Amino acid sequence: MKLKIIDASVAIKWFVDEPNRKEAMDLLSQIEQNPRQFGVPELFFNEMLSVFCKLALSEKEIVSFMHCLQNLGFHRIGN
């Protein structure tokens, strides 16, 4: 099975209305159906946390969003 790698620039569209959001949401649906086909770089969660902080979200929102990401169940790809 070939792993599909998800970049933070795509994942942020799941939380923020940006161009190409529909495509990102379609991808999220695929991930939810079969998370083991997808992976993220080791620093993905650090990148997402950084973006959430720059968006000046509340701590509660950031924690909630990070839990959502972690619960997706995709592989973490190390260096």
For each residue, the residues with C-beta under 8 A, 3 or more apart:
1: 36 37
2:
3: 37 38 39 75 77
4: 37 38 39
5: 38 39 40 41 77
6: 10 11 27 31 38 39 40 44 74
7: 10 11 41 44
8: 11 12 44 47 48 51
9: 12 13
10: 6 7 13 24 27
11: 6 7 8 14 15 24 40 44 48 69
12: 8 9 15 16 18 48 51
13: 9 10 16 18 20 21 24 25
14: 11 24 25 28
15: 11 12 52 65
16: 12 13 55
17: 21
18: 12 13 21
19:
20: 13 23 24
21: 13 17 18 24 25
22: 25 26
23: 20 26 27
24: 10 11 13 14 20 21 27 28
25: 13 14 21 22 28 29
26: 22 23 29 30
27: 6 10 23 24 30 31
28: 14 24 25 31 32
29: 25 26 32 33
30: 26 27 33 34 37 38
31: 6 27 28 34 35 37 38 72 74
32: 28 29 35 72
33: 29 30
34: 30 31 37 38
35: 31 32 38 72 73 74
36: 1 73 74 75
37: 1 3 4 30 31 34
38: 3 4 5 6 30 31 34 35 72 74 75
39: 3 4 5 6 74 75 76 77
40: 5 6 11 44 45 74 75 76 77
41: 5 7 44 76 77
42: 76 77 78 79
43: 46 47
44: 6 7 8 11 40 41 47 48 76
45: 40 48 49 66 69 70
46: 43 49 50
47: 8 43 44 50 51
48: 8 11 12 44 45 51 52 65 66 69
49: 45 46 52 53 62 66
50: 46 47 53 54
51: 8 12 47 48 54 55
52: 15 48 49 55 57 61 62 65 66
53: 49 50 56 57 62
54: 50 51
55: 16 51 52
56: 53
57: 52 53 61 62 65
58: 61 62
59: 62 63
60: 63 64
61: 52 57 58 64 65
62: 49 52 53 57 58 59 65 66
63: 59 60 66 67
64: 60 61 67 68
65: 15 48 52 57 61 62 68 69
66: 45 48 49 52 62 63 69 70
67: 63 64 70 71
68: 64 65 71 72
69: 11 45 48 65 66 72
70: 45 66 67
71: 67 68
72: 31 32 35 38 68 69
73: 35 36
74: 6 31 35 36 38 39 40
75: 3 36 38 39 40
76: 39 40 41 42 44
77: 3 5 39 40 41 42
78: 42
79: 42
